[in-house]
Amino acid sequence: MPSARPFSVVPRACYGWMVVGLMWQLGFHALSSSTQPRLEQWPEPVPTAWLRVFSLGEPVVLAKGLMVWLHAFDDQAGRSVTMADLDMERLEGWLGSVLDLDPRGQYPLLSAVRYYGEFSAPEQQRRLGAFVYRRFFEDPQARWPWLAQAAVVANHRLHDLPLALRYAQALRRYATGDQVPSWARQMDIPLLEEMGRWQEARLSIEAVLAGGTVRDPQEIHFWTDRLHLLSGKGDGVP
C-alpha cells in the first residue's frame, strides 16, 4: 500500500487558495449572522367581494384558511416576532374580511380579544376591543363572549372603567337571549359601584330582580342584599 505523500510536494499556490477559501468562508458566515431577517407584514386586506370570488363558492373554507395564514406571520424564521412588530390595522382588516366570509364563525373575534389582544400594547388592545365592540352588534346573542372578554381587558388591563362600562352596558341591552348567562348581563353593576354611580347600580339591580330572568333563590337573595346595602349610599361623581 503506497505511503502518504508529504506536504512538501503540494504546490505553494494550493496553500494560497486554501487560505483564501478559509477567509471567504469565515467572512461569509460573519456577514450572514449579522444580517437581521426582514420582518414580513400582512399585505393590505383584500375586499370581501373579491374574496368571495376567490372562494369558488366555499367562503367558510377560505375563511378558515385565511385564519391559518394570518397566524403564520407570528412565527417567522430567524426572527423573534412580537405583537408590537405587527400592523394591527391590517390585522383588523383581515379579521373583518374573515368574519364577513363566515359570519357564524367565532374565531376572528376570539383571536382579536384573546390571542392578539392579550399580548399587544395598550393602544393595540384598544383598537382590537373597538373592533369586537363594532362587530358584536351584528349578532349579539352569539358574539357576547368576546365583548365580555373585551370588557375584562378594558377594566383589568387598560384600567379604563368608562370603556369597560360601555361594553358591559351593551351586553345588558342587546345580549338578551336565553343562551346568554346572567353574569354577562350583570357585568355593569360592579363597574357602576366602583365608579361611585350608586343610583345607576341600584336601578340595574332592580331591573335584574324585576326582569324575571334570575330564578335561583340564592342569586335573588344576593341581589336583594346588594340592593339593601346600596340603598343608603348617595351618588358620587361619575
N, C-alpha and C positions, 0 to 999 in steps of 0.2 A: 504494500500500500504506500503510495508516494507521500513523502513528508510535506508539511505545510510550507509554503513559500514565505520567506522573511519579508517584513515591511519595507526593507531597504530596496526591494525590487519594484515597489509601487511607484509610478511616476509622480514627481513633485506636483504636477498640475492636478492630479486627483485629490491630493491633500487640500489644495486651494479650493476646489469645488465642494469638498466635504464641509469646509469651514463656512463657505458662502451659503450652502444649503441649511446648515445648522442655524446660522444667524437669521436667515429668511424665515425659518420655522418659528424661532423664538419671537421675532418681530411680529409675525402674523398672529401668533397666539396672544401677545400683549395687546395688539390693536383690536382684535375681536373681543377680548374680555373687557376692554374699556368702553366699548360701544354699547350704549343703552338701547335695548329693544324699543321700537317705536310703539307707542300706545295706539291701539285701534279703537276708534269710537264707532257708535252706531251711526249708520247713514241717516239722512233725512227720512222721516216717515213717508211711506207711500200712501196716497189717498185710498180710503176704504173701497171706493168704486173700482179702482184698478186691482186691488187685492181680490175682490170678488171675481173679477175676470180671470185672474191667475189661478184661482182656486178650482176652476173647472167643475163647478157645482158642488164642491166639498169644502165649504167655508170653515166648518168645525175642524176638519183635519188640518187645514192650513193654519188655523189659529193655534192649534197645539204645536205644530211645527215651528211657528214663529216664536212661541214662548221658549222652546228649547234653544233656538238660535239666539234669542236675547240673552239668555243665561250664559251662553258660551263666551260672551265678552267679559265676564267676570274672571275668567281664568285664561290668561294669555301667556304663552310660552316665553320664558325668560324674563318676565316682569311681574312684580307683585302689584296687583291692581286693587285699589281701594275704591269705595263708592264715591269718594270725593273726586276721583280722577274721571269719572264717567259723566256724560252730559245728561242730566236729569230731564231737561226739556225735551230732548229727543226720546228718552225713555218714556216719558209721559205720552208723547205722540204715538209711539208704537203700542203701548199698553191700551190706549184708547182705540186704536185700529183693531187690535185683537179682540177687544170687548165688543166692538161693532160687528165683527165677523161671527162671534159666538156670544150673544147676549146672555145666554143662560150659564155660561162658564163663569166660574168664580176666581180662577187662578190669577188673572191680571190684577184684580183688586187685592187678593191675598199677597201677591208679590209686592205690590206698591206699599202696603202698610206693614207687612211683617218681614219680608225679605230685604227689600231695598230700604224701606223706611227706618228699620231698626238700626241700621249700620251707617246711616247717612248723617251729614252735618245738619244742624237745626234748620237752616233755610231750605235744604232739600226735603227734610221731613215735612215742613210746612207746605211745600209745593205738592208733594205726594198726598198729604192729607186733604188738601183742597181738591185734588183730582178725585179721590174717593168720595168726598162730600158731593161733588157735582154729579157723579155717576150714580150715587145712591138713589136719587130721586127717580131714576128711570125704572127701578124695581126695588122699592124699599123692603118688601116682605122677604126678598131673597138676599139682598145685599146688606142687611142690617149688621151682620157680624163685623164687617170691615169698617163701618163707620163707628161702631162701638170701640173697636181697637184704635181707631184714629183719635177718639175722644180720650182714651187712656194715654196715648202718646202725647197729646196736647197737654194733658194735666201733669203727668209724672216726668216727662222728658223735656218738653218745651216750657213747662211751668207757666202755661198760658191759660188761666182759668176761664176768661171770656170765650176763647176759642173752643175749649173743651165743652163749655156750656152750650155753645151754638150747635155743636154736633149732637150733644145729648138731647137738646130740645127738639131737634129734627127727628131723632129716634122716637121721642114721645108722640109727636104729632103725626108722623107718617108710617112708622113701623107698627101697625095696629093689628096685624094678622094673628091668628091663634098660635101660629108656629113661632112667634117671637116671644121669648121668655120675658117675664115681668121685670126682671132685674135690668134688662136692656132699656125698657121704657121708663125706668125709675132712676137712671144714672144722673139726671139733672138735680135731684133732690140734695144729695150730699154736696154737690158743687154749689148750689144756692146757699146752703148753710155755711160752707167755707167762705163764701163771699159776703156773708152777713146779710143776705137778702131773705130775711126770715118770713116776711109775708108771702113772698112767692113760693118759698118752700112749703109753707102751710097750705097754700092753695093747691100745690101739686100733690101733697099728701091727701088732702080732701078729695081730689079728683081720683086718686088711686082707690080710696075707700068707697067712693060713690060709683065708680065705674063698673063694678061687678066682675072685674077680671081677676081679682085676688080672692080666692076661696079658702085658702089654707088658714085655719084658725090661728096658728102661731104667727103667720105673716100678718094677719089682720090685727092681732094683739100688738105686734111690734110697731106697726104704723100708728095705731091708736095711741100707744105710749109716746111715740115720737112726736105726734101732733100735740099731745098734752105738754110735753117738755118744751116745745117751741111756742106755746101759747102765750107765755109771759115775756117773750123777747120782742123788743122793738127793732125795726129795720135800721141797719147801718147804712153806710154809704156804699152803693154798688161799686 
